[in-house]
Amino acid sequence: MLIAQGLTKKYGQLEVLKGIDLSIQQGEIVSIVGSSGAGKTTLLQLLGTLDKPDAGMLSLDGIQPFQLSSNELAHFRNTKIGFIFQFHQLLPEFSAIENVMFPALIGGKNQSDAKTRASQLLERLGLKDRMNHQPMALSGGEQQRVAVARALMNQPAVIFADEPSGNLDSKNAAELHQLFFDLRDEFGQTFVIVTHNNQLAEMADRTITMADGLLVL
């Protein structure tokens, strides 16, 4: 479902990625681990099309996104990719359900349909009674579940998560980790997760270790 070949990336004279070859199957949960500075987040940004490689090829769901125009790439990212970040990145002035609806509205979906799906997702994630609360009125664990619902909104081919439990206590972290596997079982959802959490890394179908801009076999 995802194929990367020979991905490289430099920032000035700093060579962050030195040639990454990677393939990920539909419905697979893959964790990426390694010390700080190994290139994990940079790799995730390239796979998620948030940044472009200096060289190499990326194919995601049968499409090579870096061959698209900027408008086509934005549409591809909105419809095919979901993101979960360590600090949630929720818009503070909007309610939970409004935050979840945004990817669908950006993609031109009908507002009523978007609200229905957002409601269903939030209810599935145990937030039925918290839909109209703003992020500041939610706990850290609840905010992260809103972020998960937002990532699922457009039924993406893959969800990329960067330290998704890094800002949660151990109980909420464990619940979030289990949620990823429940969503994979229910929806066939694919996850690629950068993490320092050993428990999450060990739960994954496959763990990839990075060091000095390369994958360690």
N, C-alpha and C positions, 0 to 999 in steps of 0.2 A: 504493500500500500504506500509505503514511503521508501524511496531509494535516494541515497546521497553518494556521490562519487567524487573523490578528490577535492573536497571543499577546503579552501584556504582563506585566511583573513589576516590582514596586517593593519595595525593602527600606527601610522608613522613607521618607525623602524622596528616596532615590536611585532613579532610574528606570533599571533595568538593561536591560530589553527594552521596545522602544517600538512593537511591532506587527510580528510576524514572520509572513510568509506563506511556506510551504514545502511542497513535495510531493516524495516519494521513491518510486521504483518498486521492485517486487520484484526482488531480485537485484542491486540497484545498490550500488556502494561510493561513498559521498559523504564527502569531507573538509570540515571546517569550520575555517577559519583566521582569524587576526586577532590584533591586539596584545593584550597582557594588559589585562583590564578591558573588553574589547569585548562581553562577554556570552556567550561560547561555552559555558562550563561551565553557566551558568544555563539556556541554551537546551537543552543536553543533558539536564539534570535535569528540565526540563518535558516534553521529548519522551519521556523514560524514566519519567515519572509519579512520580519521586522527590519532586517539588515540584509545587504547583498554580499555574497562572497566575492573575493578577488578572482577566484578561479574555481572550476568544478561544476557539477551538475546536480540539480535537485528535481526529483519527480515525486509528486504527491497526488495520490488518487488519479494517476494516469496523466497528469498535467505537469508541465515544466513551468513553474510560476515566474521564474526570472526571464522568461521569453515573452511575457505579457507586457502590455502597455501599463502605465502607472494606474490608470482607471480600472483596467481589467484586473490588475494585481490587487487593488483595494477591494474589489468585489470578490475575488477569489479568497482573500484573507477573511473577509467578513462571513462568507458562506461555508468555507471548508475547514476553518481553523478556529479553535477556542483557546483562550488563554486564562490561566489562573496564576496570580502573582502572590508573593509573600504578604504584601500589605494591602491586599484586596482590590485597591484602585477603584473603589466605588465612588460615585459622585455624591457628595454629602448633602446637597440640597434636594435630592430626589429620594423617593421612597424605595423600598426594596423591590417592589414589583416594577417600578419605573426603570430602575437600574437594569433589571433582567430583560426588560422589553427593548432596550436600546439597540442591540445588534439586529433585531428583526426590523425595527423602524428605519435604521440606517440602510438596511437592504431593501427598503421599499415595501415591506409587508403591511397589510391592513392592520390598523391599530387594534381593532376588536379581536382579530385572530391572534395578534401578538399578546394581548392581555390574557386571552384564554390560555395560551400555551405557558406564559410566564406563571400564571396562577397554578396550573397543573404541576409545573416543575417545583415551585416553592412548596406546594402541598406535599409533593413526593419527598422533598428534603426536610420535612418536619417544620416548615415555617408558615403554616396556614394562618396562624394568628399573628404573624409578624410582617405580613405583606406590605402594610401601609406605614410601617415605621421607617424613619430615616436611619442611615447607618449608625449615627451616634447613639441611637437608642437600642442598638443591638450589641450583643456580646461579640467577642472576637471570633468565636466558633460560628455564631450565626452569620456574621459578616462574610466569613469565608464560604459558607454554604450558599449565600446569595451570589457570591462570585462564581461558584460552581454552576449554579442555575443559569447565570448569564453566559457562561462558556458553552452550556448545552443548548442554548436558545435556538440556534440555527441548525441543529443536528449536524455538527461538524464531522468531518472525516477523522480528525485527530484533535486532541486537547493537549497543549503543552503547558506544563506547570513548573514554575520556578520557585523552589523552596516553599511549597504550598502550606506546609505545617510549621514553618520556621518561626512563626510569631504566635503559636498556639501552645497552651499547656498540654501536658501529656494526655489527659483524658480527651480533650477536643482533637488533638492530633491523631490519636488512635481511631476516633470515630470518623474523622475525615479520610484516613487511609482506608478503612473498611468501606466507606462510601464509594471510593474509586472502583473497588472490585465489584460491589453491588451493581454499579452503573454499567460496568463491562458485561456482567452476566445478563442484565436486563436489556441493554441496548446495543451490545456488541461494540461499545465505545473503546477507542484506542487512546492510550495515554502515554506520553513521554514526559518523565518527571525528573528534574534536577533536584537532588536532595542530599542533605548531610545527615538525614535521619536513618540510622542503621536498620531500625525496625521496618520502615517503609521499603528500603532498598532490598531487604531480605524477602519481603512479601511479593515483590514484583516477579513477573514471569522470567525476566532477564535483567541482569545488572551489567551495565557498561561502565568501565572505569576509565577515566581520562587522566593523563599526566603530560604536562609540557606540550599541550596542543595536539596530542595524538590519543587514539584509543589504545588501551593496554589489553592485549589478548590474554 
